[in-house]
């Protein structure tokens, strides 16, 4: 029999840990240390998508990032087109 102790982490605590890792940029090792749980547990939650759908803050961040990337691609496309016309 294993000597490991398992305990269920409350949903609100799990959600807070996941928010800190995904949105606030806290490392998994630091979040695990702060919560007194194993890093493996957090990595398992991340792999399983423990929070379900992305938060509104994460969704908004991804939309902004997507818009910025489209603008960069547009600028590069124009520059490439102009460079090809000069050749």
C-alpha positions as CSV (number, residue, x, y, z in Angstrom):
1,X,0.0,0.0,0.0
2,X,1.2,3.5,-0.8
3,X,2.1,6.0,1.8
4,X,0.9,8.9,-0.3
5,X,-1.9,11.0,1.0
6,X,-4.5,12.2,-1.5
7,X,-6.9,15.0,-0.7
8,X,-9.5,16.7,-2.9
9,X,-8.8,20.3,-3.7
10,X,-12.0,22.5,-3.5
11,X,-13.1,23.8,-6.9
12,X,-12.7,27.4,-5.9
13,X,-9.1,26.8,-4.8
14,X,-8.4,24.9,-8.0
15,X,-9.9,27.7,-10.1
16,X,-7.7,30.2,-8.2
17,X,-4.6,28.2,-8.8
18,X,-5.4,27.7,-12.5
19,X,-6.0,31.5,-12.9
20,X,-2.7,32.3,-11.3
21,X,-0.9,29.9,-13.6
22,X,-2.8,30.7,-16.8
23,X,-3.5,34.4,-16.5
24,X,-1.2,35.8,-13.9
25,X,2.0,34.0,-15.2
26,X,2.8,32.3,-11.8
27,X,5.0,29.3,-12.4
28,X,3.5,25.9,-11.7
29,X,6.2,25.2,-9.1
30,X,5.4,28.4,-7.2
31,X,1.7,27.8,-7.4
32,X,2.1,24.3,-6.1
33,X,4.4,25.5,-3.3
34,X,2.0,28.2,-2.3
35,X,-1.0,25.8,-2.2
36,X,0.9,22.9,-0.6
37,X,0.1,20.5,-3.4
38,X,2.2,18.7,-6.0
39,X,3.3,20.2,-9.3
40,X,2.0,17.0,-10.9
41,X,-1.5,17.7,-9.7
42,X,-1.5,21.1,-11.4
43,X,0.0,19.7,-14.6
44,X,-2.7,17.1,-14.5
45,X,-5.4,19.8,-14.2
46,X,-3.8,21.7,-17.1
47,X,-3.8,18.6,-19.3
48,X,-7.4,17.8,-18.4
49,X,-8.6,21.4,-18.9
50,X,-9.8,21.6,-15.2
51,X,-11.3,25.1,-15.6
52,X,-13.4,24.1,-18.6
53,X,-13.9,27.0,-21.0
54,X,-11.5,30.0,-21.0
55,X,-12.3,32.9,-18.7
56,X,-13.6,36.1,-20.2
57,X,-10.2,37.8,-19.4
58,X,-8.3,35.1,-21.2
59,X,-10.8,35.3,-24.1
60,X,-10.4,39.1,-24.4
61,X,-6.6,38.7,-24.2
62,X,-6.6,36.2,-27.0
63,X,-8.9,38.4,-29.1
64,X,-6.4,41.3,-28.7
65,X,-3.5,39.1,-29.5
66,X,-5.3,37.7,-32.6
67,X,-6.1,41.2,-33.9
68,X,-2.5,42.3,-33.4
69,X,-1.2,39.3,-35.3
70,X,-3.5,39.9,-38.2
71,X,-2.2,43.5,-38.3
72,X,1.4,42.3,-38.4
73,X,0.6,39.8,-41.1
74,X,-1.2,42.5,-43.1
75,X,1.8,44.9,-42.8
76,X,4.2,42.2,-43.9
77,X,2.0,41.2,-46.8
78,X,2.0,44.8,-48.0
79,X,5.8,45.1,-47.6
80,X,6.4,41.9,-49.5
81,X,4.0,42.9,-52.3
82,X,5.9,46.3,-52.6
83,X,9.2,44.5,-52.7
84,X,8.1,42.2,-55.4
85,X,6.8,45.1,-57.5
86,X,10.3,46.7,-57.3
87,X,12.0,43.6,-58.5
